[in-house]
């Protein structure tokens, strides 16, 4: 179905607009179109303002439609002027064609447009690549923006369930980008922006596999890259530990924070601290706290199956704020312990919560003595719940 600009009000009636990028791609894949982006050709910024479009602050000439709020960008060309993903100059104006604009895009499947009559404009073979399940760069300019490495990895995570794969020629360019040093200009928050989207896809492990295959992961997360090279199990076959954990995380429908922990626990070691990693990425406080808590909890959790009531008591008190998430992480990250450990943890937590603080206060306990008595009775309750004999 074509685009009916008359539905958008007067602002769209005299402009030559095209639906572009993901909106066209997802329509052809028959999946839900979440965001629609538009390109306007043969127009200037003054033309857009006269038509009532609202300018968006930034380096590029992007406007919001006054009725729909959708983004309309002037067709543009880009020229590489410096390193990194900000090192570009932009040219717009009536002289810039639709094909000029499509040529600057990352992948052929994102370089298609649809006109008002529903005709597909596809100068770079995106529709054929879509049908064949190929992620292919549009032009050699792909190498000029390091963010495109992250984007193609994210699209691999999104479309991997349909068998999409990176074209051999594109993979060669990705390796060239890594060797050129372009990744040094990536900022942590930009990496996190793409990673967080990839983590919630159906096959999030593909994001890390694609970055690993081209050498990018070794530069961004060297410890994780080492873990990705290891096969799981004694026979050294099957998935690497991070991939296996992410597959279990998807099967258990873990949320973003929990999936982040499942993979990034493998990105830290003595020389690469979690604090440094989290500061560089700029992740949210709750996500950072959960990773920190999990890294601290792994050792006591591994010892709890043979532990005493006092061990359960200390664990439950230390990690009480994160216990629900930690309990969801155990079967994913420590599956060999889950069957034995989770029932005992549940019993211990129930016993701890059953101690009535109000009753202790009614008995006259207060201040420091109250806190000590709460701890004593909670530990005693855990002992009884776990079937440990009372001390003589």
C-alpha positions as CSV (number, residue, x, y, z in Angstrom):
1,X,0.0,0.0,0.0
2,X,1.4,3.4,-0.9
3,X,1.7,6.5,1.3
4,X,-1.3,8.9,1.3
5,X,0.1,12.3,2.1
6,X,-3.4,13.7,2.2
7,X,-3.8,11.9,5.5
8,X,-1.0,13.9,7.0
9,X,-2.6,17.3,6.4
10,X,-1.4,20.3,4.4
11,X,2.1,19.9,5.5
12,X,2.7,17.0,3.2
13,X,0.7,18.0,0.1
14,X,3.4,19.8,-1.9
15,X,6.4,17.8,-0.9
16,X,7.9,14.8,-2.7
17,X,8.2,12.3,0.2
18,X,9.3,8.7,0.4
19,X,9.0,6.1,3.1
20,X,12.6,4.8,3.6
21,X,14.8,2.4,5.5
22,X,13.3,0.1,8.2
23,X,9.7,1.0,7.4
24,X,10.1,-0.4,3.8
25,X,12.2,-3.3,4.9
26,X,9.7,-4.5,7.6
27,X,6.7,-4.1,5.4
28,X,8.4,-6.4,2.8
29,X,9.1,-8.9,5.6
30,X,5.5,-8.7,6.7
31,X,6.4,-7.8,10.2
32,X,5.1,-4.9,12.3
33,X,6.5,-1.5,11.3
34,X,7.3,0.3,14.6
35,X,8.8,3.5,13.3
36,X,8.3,5.2,9.9
37,X,11.0,7.5,8.6
38,X,10.5,9.8,5.6
39,X,12.9,11.4,3.1
40,X,12.0,14.6,1.3
41,X,13.6,15.4,-2.1
42,X,13.8,18.5,-4.2
43,X,13.2,20.7,-1.1
44,X,15.1,23.1,1.2
45,X,14.9,23.8,4.9
46,X,13.0,27.0,4.1
47,X,10.5,24.9,2.1
48,X,9.9,22.6,5.2
49,X,9.5,25.6,7.5
50,X,7.0,27.2,5.2
51,X,5.0,24.0,5.1
52,X,4.7,24.0,8.9
53,X,7.3,21.3,9.7
54,X,9.0,21.6,13.1
55,X,12.8,21.5,13.0
56,X,14.7,19.1,15.3
57,X,17.9,20.4,16.8
58,X,21.0,18.6,15.6
59,X,23.5,18.5,12.8
60,X,21.1,17.0,10.2
61,X,18.1,18.7,8.6
62,X,15.3,16.7,10.3
63,X,11.8,17.9,10.9
64,X,8.7,16.6,12.7
65,X,5.4,16.5,10.9
66,X,3.1,18.9,12.7
67,X,0.2,16.4,12.9
68,X,1.7,12.9,13.0
69,X,5.0,13.7,14.8
70,X,6.9,11.4,12.4
71,X,10.4,12.4,11.2
72,X,11.0,13.9,7.8
73,X,14.6,14.4,6.7
74,X,15.8,16.3,3.7
75,X,17.7,14.0,1.3
76,X,21.4,14.3,2.0
77,X,24.8,13.3,0.9
78,X,27.6,12.7,3.4
79,X,31.3,13.3,3.0
80,X,33.9,11.8,5.4
81,X,35.9,14.6,6.9
82,X,37.4,13.0,10.0
83,X,37.6,9.9,12.2
84,X,34.7,8.3,14.0
85,X,31.0,8.5,13.5
86,X,30.9,12.3,13.9
87,X,33.5,13.0,11.2
88,X,31.1,13.8,8.4
89,X,30.0,16.9,6.5
90,X,26.4,16.9,5.1
91,X,25.1,18.4,1.9
92,X,21.3,19.0,1.4
93,X,19.2,20.9,-1.1
94,X,17.1,20.4,-4.2
95,X,20.1,19.0,-6.1
96,X,20.4,16.0,-3.8
97,X,18.5,13.0,-5.2
98,X,16.7,10.1,-3.6
99,X,19.4,7.7,-4.8
100,X,22.1,10.0,-3.3
101,X,20.3,9.6,0.1
102,X,19.9,5.9,-0.2
103,X,23.5,5.4,-1.2
104,X,24.7,6.7,2.2
105,X,22.9,4.0,4.2
106,X,24.5,1.0,5.8
107,X,22.9,-2.1,4.3
108,X,21.0,-2.8,1.1
109,X,18.0,-4.0,3.0
110,X,17.8,-0.5,4.6
111,X,18.4,1.4,1.3
112,X,15.0,1.0,-0.2
113,X,12.2,3.6,-0.5
114,X,8.5,3.6,-1.3
115,X,6.7,6.3,-3.1
116,X,3.1,7.6,-2.7
117,X,1.8,5.0,-5.1
118,X,3.4,2.1,-3.3
119,X,6.2,1.6,-5.8
120,X,9.5,0.3,-4.4
121,X,12.7,2.2,-5.3
122,X,15.6,-0.2,-4.9
123,X,18.8,1.0,-6.6
124,X,21.1,-1.4,-4.7
125,X,19.4,-4.7,-4.7
126,X,18.0,-4.6,-1.2
127,X,14.8,-6.6,-2.1
128,X,16.8,-9.5,-3.5
129,X,19.1,-9.5,-0.5
130,X,16.0,-9.5,1.7
131,X,14.6,-12.5,-0.1
132,X,18.0,-14.3,0.2
133,X,18.6,-13.4,3.8
134,X,21.8,-11.4,3.2
135,X,23.2,-8.5,5.2
136,X,25.2,-6.6,2.6
137,X,26.8,-3.1,2.6
138,X,25.5,-0.5,0.1
139,X,28.8,1.0,-0.9
140,X,32.4,1.1,0.3
141,X,31.5,4.1,2.4
142,X,30.3,1.5,4.9
143,X,33.8,1.5,6.3
144,X,33.7,5.2,7.2
145,X,31.4,4.8,10.2
146,X,32.3,2.4,13.0
147,X,28.7,2.4,14.4
148,X,27.8,0.3,11.3
149,X,29.7,-2.6,12.8
150,X,27.4,-2.5,15.8
151,X,24.3,-2.0,13.6
152,X,25.0,-5.0,11.3
153,X,25.7,-7.1,14.4
154,X,22.3,-5.9,15.8
155,X,20.5,-6.7,12.6
156,X,22.1,-10.2,12.8
157,X,20.6,-10.6,16.2
158,X,17.2,-9.4,14.9
159,X,17.0,-11.3,11.7
160,X,19.1,-14.4,12.6
161,X,16.0,-16.5,13.3
162,X,15.2,-16.2,9.6
163,X,18.6,-17.3,8.6
164,X,20.1,-13.9,7.7
165,X,23.9,-13.9,7.3
166,X,26.6,-11.3,6.7
167,X,27.8,-11.2,3.1
168,X,31.4,-12.4,2.6
169,X,32.3,-9.0,1.0
170,X,30.8,-7.1,3.9
171,X,32.6,-9.3,6.4
172,X,35.9,-8.5,4.7
173,X,35.1,-4.8,5.0
174,X,34.3,-5.2,8.7
175,X,37.7,-6.8,9.3
176,X,39.3,-3.9,7.4
177,X,37.5,-1.4,9.6
178,X,38.7,-3.1,12.7
179,X,42.3,-3.1,11.4
180,X,42.1,0.6,10.5
181,X,41.6,1.6,14.2
182,X,38.1,3.2,13.6
183,X,36.7,1.4,16.6
184,X,38.9,3.6,18.9
185,X,36.5,6.4,18.2
186,X,33.5,4.6,19.5
187,X,32.1,5.9,22.8
188,X,30.8,3.5,25.4
189,X,27.2,4.9,25.5
190,X,26.9,4.4,21.7
191,X,28.0,0.8,22.1
192,X,25.5,0.3,24.9
193,X,22.7,1.9,22.8
194,X,23.1,-0.8,20.1
195,X,23.9,-3.6,22.6
196,X,20.7,-3.1,24.7
197,X,18.6,-3.3,21.5
198,X,20.4,-6.5,20.4
199,X,20.0,-8.1,23.8
200,X,16.2,-8.0,23.6
201,X,16.1,-9.7,20.1
202,X,15.2,-13.4,19.6
203,X,18.9,-14.3,19.0
204,X,21.0,-11.8,21.0
205,X,24.1,-14.0,20.9
206,X,24.4,-13.2,17.2
207,X,25.3,-9.7,18.1
208,X,28.4,-10.9,19.9
209,X,29.2,-13.6,17.4
210,X,29.3,-11.2,14.5
211,X,31.5,-8.7,16.4
212,X,33.8,-11.6,17.4
213,X,34.1,-13.0,13.9
214,X,35.4,-9.7,12.5
215,X,37.8,-9.0,15.4
216,X,35.7,-6.0,16.8
217,X,34.9,-7.8,20.1
218,X,38.5,-8.3,21.0
219,X,39.0,-4.5,20.8
220,X,35.8,-3.6,22.6
221,X,35.6,-6.4,25.2
222,X,38.9,-8.4,25.1
223,X,38.0,-10.7,28.1
224,X,34.6,-11.5,26.6
225,X,36.3,-12.2,23.2
226,X,38.5,-14.8,24.9
227,X,35.4,-16.4,26.5
228,X,33.7,-16.5,23.1
229,X,36.5,-18.5,21.7
230,X,36.0,-21.3,24.3
231,X,33.7,-24.2,23.7
232,X,31.5,-25.3,26.5
233,X,32.1,-28.5,28.3
234,X,35.0,-30.9,28.6
235,X,34.8,-32.1,25.1
236,X,35.3,-28.6,23.7
237,X,32.3,-28.7,21.5
238,X,29.1,-26.7,21.4
239,X,28.4,-23.1,22.3
240,X,30.9,-20.9,24.2
241,X,29.8,-20.1,27.8
242,X,28.5,-16.6,26.9
243,X,26.5,-17.9,24.0
244,X,25.1,-20.8,26.0
245,X,24.1,-18.4,28.8
246,X,22.3,-16.1,26.4
247,X,20.4,-18.9,24.8
248,X,19.2,-20.0,28.2
249,X,18.3,-16.4,29.1
250,X,16.1,-16.1,26.0
251,X,14.5,-19.5,26.8
252,X,13.7,-18.2,30.4
253,X,12.5,-14.8,29.0
254,X,14.9,-12.8,31.2
255,X,14.7,-9.1,31.0
256,X,17.3,-6.6,29.7
257,X,19.3,-6.2,32.9
258,X,19.5,-10.0,33.4
259,X,20.5,-10.7,29.9
260,X,23.2,-8.0,30.2
261,X,24.6,-9.8,33.3
262,X,24.5,-13.2,31.6
263,X,26.9,-12.1,28.9
264,X,28.9,-9.3,30.5
265,X,29.9,-11.5,33.5
266,X,32.4,-12.9,31.0
267,X,33.8,-9.4,30.2
268,X,35.5,-8.8,33.5
269,X,38.6,-10.3,35.2
270,X,41.4,-9.1,37.5
271,X,42.7,-6.7,34.9
272,X,39.3,-5.5,33.5
273,X,37.1,-4.5,36.4
274,X,33.3,-4.3,36.3
275,X,33.5,-0.7,37.5
276,X,35.6,0.3,34.5
277,X,33.3,-1.6,32.2
278,X,30.1,-0.1,33.6
279,X,31.5,3.5,33.7
280,X,32.6,3.2,30.0
281,X,29.3,1.9,28.8
282,X,27.3,4.3,30.9
283,X,24.6,1.7,31.8
284,X,21.8,2.6,34.1
285,X,22.3,2.3,37.9
286,X,20.0,-0.7,38.4
287,X,21.7,-2.6,35.6
288,X,25.2,-1.8,37.0
289,X,24.1,-2.8,40.5
290,X,22.8,-6.2,39.3
291,X,26.0,-7.1,37.5
292,X,28.1,-6.1,40.6
293,X,25.9,-8.1,42.9
294,X,26.0,-11.2,40.6
295,X,29.8,-11.1,40.4
296,X,29.9,-10.9,44.2
297,X,27.3,-13.6,44.6
298,X,28.8,-16.3,42.4
299,X,31.3,-17.6,44.9
300,X,28.9,-17.9,47.9
301,X,26.3,-19.4,45.6
302,X,28.7,-22.1,44.5
303,X,29.3,-23.0,48.1
304,X,25.7,-22.9,49.3
305,X,24.7,-26.5,48.3
306,X,27.1,-27.7,51.0
307,X,26.6,-24.7,53.3
308,X,25.1,-24.3,56.7
309,X,22.2,-22.1,57.8
310,X,24.7,-19.3,58.7
311,X,25.9,-19.3,55.1
312,X,22.3,-19.0,53.8
313,X,21.6,-16.3,56.3
314,X,24.6,-14.2,55.3
315,X,23.8,-14.6,51.6
316,X,20.1,-13.6,52.0
317,X,21.0,-10.6,54.1
318,X,23.8,-9.4,51.8
319,X,21.9,-9.6,48.6
320,X,18.4,-9.0,49.8
321,X,17.8,-6.1,47.4
322,X,18.6,-8.2,44.3
323,X,17.3,-11.6,45.3
324,X,14.5,-11.9,42.8
325,X,16.8,-11.2,39.9
326,X,19.6,-13.4,41.3
327,X,17.2,-16.3,41.6
328,X,16.3,-15.9,37.9
329,X,20.0,-15.8,37.0
330,X,20.9,-19.0,38.9
331,X,19.3,-21.5,36.4
332,X,20.7,-19.6,33.5
333,X,24.3,-18.9,34.7
334,X,24.7,-21.7,37.2
335,X,22.4,-24.4,35.7
336,X,24.3,-27.2,37.4
337,X,23.4,-25.9,40.8
338,X,19.8,-24.7,40.2
339,X,17.9,-27.9,40.9
340,X,19.5,-28.3,44.3
341,X,20.1,-24.7,45.3
342,X,16.9,-22.9,44.4
343,X,14.5,-25.0,46.6
344,X,16.9,-24.6,49.6
345,X,17.1,-20.8,49.0
346,X,13.4,-20.6,48.8
347,X,13.0,-22.4,52.1
348,X,15.7,-20.3,53.8
349,X,14.1,-17.0,52.5
350,X,10.6,-18.1,53.7
351,X,12.1,-18.9,57.2
352,X,13.9,-15.6,57.4
353,X,10.8,-13.6,56.4
354,X,8.6,-15.5,59.0
355,X,10.4,-13.9,61.9
356,X,8.0,-11.3,63.4
357,X,9.9,-8.1,64.2
358,X,6.8,-6.6,65.8
359,X,6.5,-9.5,68.2
360,X,10.1,-9.1,69.2
361,X,9.5,-5.4,69.9
362,X,6.4,-6.4,72.0
363,X,8.7,-8.6,74.0
364,X,10.8,-5.6,74.9
365,X,13.7,-5.9,72.4
366,X,15.0,-2.6,71.1
367,X,18.0,-0.9,69.6
368,X,21.1,-2.9,68.9
369,X,19.8,-5.8,71.0
370,X,16.7,-6.0,68.8
371,X,18.9,-6.3,65.6
372,X,21.0,-9.0,67.2
373,X,17.9,-10.9,68.3
374,X,16.3,-10.7,64.8
375,X,19.5,-12.1,63.3
376,X,19.7,-14.9,65.9
377,X,16.1,-16.0,65.4
378,X,16.2,-15.7,61.6
379,X,19.3,-18.0,61.5
380,X,17.6,-20.4,63.9
381,X,14.5,-20.4,61.7
382,X,16.6,-21.2,58.7
383,X,18.3,-24.1,60.5
384,X,15.0,-25.6,61.3
385,X,13.6,-25.1,57.8
386,X,16.7,-26.7,56.2
387,X,16.5,-29.6,58.7
388,X,19.7,-28.9,60.5
389,X,20.0,-30.1,64.0
390,X,19.9,-27.5,66.8
391,X,23.1,-26.8,68.5
392,X,23.4,-28.6,71.9
